[in-house]
Amino acid sequence: RMSLPEDPSPTSGPQAPAPPRPPLPDPTAAGRMGLYLFLAALAIFFTAGLVVFVISRVSRPNDGVEAIGVPRPWVSTLFLLLSGMAVESGAQYARRARLAEVGRWLWVSLALATLFAVVQAMGMADLLHAHQLSSTTRALIGLDGLAFSLVLIHAVHVLGGMVLLTTLSVRASVGALSLQHLPSVRSVAIYWHFLEGV
């Protein structure tokens, strides 16, 4: 009479713990890393430009030190800071998944950013007019080519951020802003705070 082989696996007693499952990959990690690398490159660019501008100013203290009739950019800076506060409020509501409040604060941030762009454009137009005036009157106008280029590049990046704000705001208005878009709100807030610092 043949006997069946015994099952080597125990049927009773304590079971061996299952191996832990590896954590699921974060789908937003790559986008966040790309954003940080982009901001690091911009920070290096603007820092290098400012260093060159300061060195140029120190070496040539009498070259264009008087700004005639050129308004100070305090108003535009205030609008940019208020816009950053608004988008940060939207990002905080995004953490709680409160989509209605997110859309509302995004629209507020976009409106303030638009005011910043308008005031900034008026200031840059005044600078260009002062530069044309200096070619005929030989007056010393506070318009340095490098400084103007840095301000212009900063304004272009602000316009890029406004495109992102507009996209998210329109999505919120038509009810197409979902939970998958909330990390984008956080990314826009980080990008906007970088522009405030610059």
QUIWO-V42434 format. One record per backbone hydrogen bond with DSSP energy under -1.0 kcal/mol. NH is the residue of the N-H (numbers start at 0). CO is the residue of the C=O. Records with the same first field share a line. If there is no record, write none. Layout:
NH = CO + CO
This chain:
28 = 25
31 = 27
32 = 28
33 = 29
34 = 30
35 = 31
36 = 32
37 = 33
38 = 34
39 = 35
40 = 36
41 = 37
42 = 38
43 = 39
44 = 40
45 = 41
46 = 42
47 = 43
48 = 44
49 = 45
50 = 46
51 = 47
52 = 48
53 = 49
54 = 50
55 = 51
56 = 52
57 = 53
58 = 54
59 = 55
62 = 59
63 = 61
76 = 72
77 = 73
78 = 74
79 = 75
80 = 76
81 = 77
82 = 78
83 = 79
84 = 80
85 = 81
86 = 82
87 = 83
88 = 84
89 = 85
90 = 86
91 = 87
92 = 88
93 = 89
94 = 90
96 = 93
97 = 92
98 = 96
101 = 97
102 = 98
103 = 99
104 = 100
105 = 101
106 = 102
107 = 103
108 = 104
109 = 105
110 = 106
111 = 107
112 = 108
113 = 109
114 = 110
115 = 111
116 = 112
117 = 113
118 = 114
119 = 115
120 = 116
121 = 117
122 = 118
123 = 119
124 = 120
125 = 121
126 = 122
127 = 123
128 = 124
129 = 125
130 = 126
131 = 127
132 = 128
133 = 129
135 = 132
136 = 132
137 = 133
142 = 140
147 = 143
148 = 144
149 = 145
150 = 146
151 = 147
152 = 148
153 = 149
154 = 150
155 = 151
156 = 152
157 = 153
158 = 154
159 = 155
160 = 156
161 = 157
162 = 158
163 = 159
164 = 160
165 = 161
166 = 162
167 = 163
168 = 164
169 = 165
170 = 166
171 = 167
172 = 168
173 = 169
175 = 170
180 = 177
181 = 178
184 = 180
185 = 181
186 = 182
187 = 183
188 = 184
189 = 185
190 = 186
191 = 187
192 = 188
193 = 189
194 = 190
195 = 191
196 = 192
197 = 193
